[in-house]
């Protein structure tokens, strides 16, 4: 009989992953075990791969016991999902309007990508990377990755409509394709290329924006 295998424990039951905010007092406090696990997962899974990093390695990096991990998470899959939720929350900062023009809002996303790609530690989009490695659209972490891409598409579409662009929905999808393609280029070739911004501006101009 064929059994589908996942990174650790796939079923969350009725539990849903949620992020704990690290509170600060008058003096700096060491992050709790849950937060340390998320930070360690973000670093290790991105740099080495989700399947390459086991629970023992994750716990050692986070300086927590395996018992502590299972007190906070149903298993490794929930750690992966929660880690991607944390990354999505970080990326959401770039999706704020903050008074920029519609065209500037679009270009700002690609400028942020160029800045990230300049780092030698940049290994492409973490959401695409996780989805590619897990290879299962029903995996909770892959659903988070999909939701993030939907959010980016909607961000582009809102900016394009505000700027009076023609076929805003179609153009928004094209921009997401450019974003993911530019991320892949940076991972394979290193750094960024002016061809990305040229392509974005060509599309914006062609759609009347």
C-alpha positions in Angstrom: 0.0 0.0 0.0 1.3 3.4 -0.9 1.6 5.9 1.9 2.2 9.6 1.5 5.0 10.8 3.7 5.5 14.3 4.9 8.2 16.2 6.8 7.1 14.9 10.2 3.5 15.0 11.5 1.1 16.4 8.9 -2.1 16.5 10.9 -2.7 19.4 13.1 -6.1 18.2 14.2 -8.2 21.1 15.4 -5.2 23.1 16.3 -4.1 25.9 14.0 -0.6 27.3 13.9 -0.4 30.8 15.4 2.4 33.2 16.1 3.3 34.3 19.6 4.6 37.8 19.8 7.8 38.2 21.8 7.1 40.6 24.6 9.7 43.0 25.9 10.0 44.4 29.4 12.3 47.0 30.8 15.3 44.8 30.0 16.0 42.5 27.1 14.6 39.0 27.7 15.6 35.8 25.9 13.0 34.7 23.4 10.8 31.8 24.5 11.3 28.3 23.1 8.5 28.7 20.5 10.0 31.9 19.1 13.5 30.4 19.0 12.3 27.4 17.1 10.6 29.6 14.5 13.8 31.7 14.1 16.0 28.6 13.8 13.5 27.1 11.3 13.6 30.2 9.1 17.4 30.1 9.0 17.9 26.4 8.6 15.1 25.5 6.2 15.9 28.4 3.9 19.6 27.8 3.8 19.7 24.0 3.9 16.2 22.8 2.9 13.2 21.6 4.8 13.8 17.9 4.3 17.5 18.2 5.0 16.9 19.5 8.5 15.5 17.1 11.1 13.9 17.7 14.4 17.1 17.0 16.3 19.1 19.5 14.4 16.3 22.1 14.7 16.1 21.7 18.4 19.8 21.9 18.8 20.0 25.1 16.8 17.1 26.6 18.8 18.6 25.4 22.1 15.3 23.6 23.1 14.5 20.0 23.9 12.4 17.8 21.6 9.8 17.6 24.3 9.6 21.4 24.3 9.1 21.4 20.5 6.2 19.0 20.8 4.7 21.1 23.6 4.4 24.0 21.2 3.9 22.3 17.8 2.1 19.2 16.6 5.3 18.3 14.7 7.8 19.6 12.1 5.1 20.4 9.5 3.5 22.8 11.9 6.9 24.5 12.5 7.3 24.8 8.7 3.8 26.3 8.4 4.3 28.7 11.2 7.7 29.8 10.0 6.2 30.7 6.6 3.4 32.6 8.3 6.1 34.6 10.0 7.8 35.3 6.7 4.5 36.4 5.2 4.0 38.8 8.0 7.4 40.3 7.4 6.8 40.6 3.7 3.4 42.3 4.4 5.3 45.4 5.5 6.3 45.9 1.9 2.6 45.8 0.8 1.6 48.9 2.8 0.6 52.0 0.8 2.4 54.6 2.9 1.6 57.5 0.6 3.5 56.4 -2.5 2.1 56.8 -6.0 0.6 53.6 -7.6 3.6 53.3 -9.9 6.0 53.7 -7.0 4.2 51.0 -5.1 4.8 48.6 -7.9 8.4 49.5 -8.4 9.1 49.4 -4.7 8.5 45.6 -4.6 11.2 45.0 -7.3 13.5 47.5 -5.6 13.2 45.5 -2.4 13.9 42.3 -4.3 17.1 43.9 -5.8 18.3 44.8 -2.3 17.7 41.2 -1.1 19.3 39.7 -4.1 22.5 41.7 -3.4 23.1 39.6 -0.3 25.2 36.4 -0.8 22.7 34.7 1.5 19.8 35.2 -0.8 18.5 31.9 -2.1 15.3 32.9 -3.9 11.8 33.3 -2.7 11.2 31.3 0.5 7.6 30.7 -0.5 8.4 29.2 -3.9 11.3 27.3 -2.4 9.1 25.7 0.3 6.3 24.8 -2.2 8.8 23.4 -4.7 10.4 21.2 -2.0 7.2 19.9 -0.4 5.5 19.3 -3.8 2.0 19.0 -2.3 -0.5 21.8 -2.8 -2.6 20.4 0.1 0.3 20.8 2.6 -0.6 23.5 5.1 2.7 25.3 4.4 2.2 25.3 0.7 -1.2 26.8 1.2 0.5 29.6 3.1 2.8 30.1 0.2 -0.1 30.2 -2.2 -1.9 32.8 0.0 1.2 35.0 0.0 1.3 34.9 -3.8 -2.4 35.8 -3.9 -1.7 38.7 -1.6 1.1 40.0 -3.8 -1.1 39.7 -6.9 -3.9 41.6 -5.2 -1.4 44.3 -4.0 -0.2 44.8 -7.6 -3.8 44.8 -8.9 -4.9 47.5 -6.4 -2.0 49.7 -7.3 -2.6 49.2 -11.0 -6.3 50.1 -10.8 -5.4 53.2 -8.7 -3.0 54.2 -11.5 -5.5 53.7 -14.2 -3.8 50.8 -15.9 -5.6 48.8 -18.5 -6.3 45.1 -17.7 -5.1 45.4 -14.1 -5.7 41.8 -13.2 -3.8 40.4 -16.2 -0.9 42.8 -15.6 -0.8 42.0 -11.9 -0.3 38.3 -12.7 2.4 39.2 -15.2 4.2 41.2 -12.5 4.1 38.3 -10.1 5.6 36.1 -12.8 8.3 38.7 -13.3 8.9 38.8 -9.5 9.3 35.0 -9.2 11.4 34.8 -12.4 13.7 37.6 -11.1 14.0 35.7 -7.7 15.0 32.5 -9.6 17.5 34.4 -11.7 19.1 35.9 -8.6 19.4 32.5 -7.0 21.0 30.8 -10.0 23.1 33.7 -11.3 23.7 35.8 -8.2 22.7 39.4 -7.8 20.1 41.2 -9.8 19.8 42.5 -13.4 18.5 45.8 -14.7 16.5 43.8 -17.2 13.9 43.2 -14.5 13.1 46.8 -13.9 13.2 47.5 -17.7 10.6 44.7 -18.2 8.4 46.1 -15.4 8.5 49.6 -16.7 7.8 48.4 -20.2 4.7 46.6 -19.0 3.5 49.6 -17.0 4.0 52.0 -19.9 2.2 49.6 -22.3 -0.8 49.4 -20.0 -1.1 53.2 -19.7 0.4 53.6 -16.3 
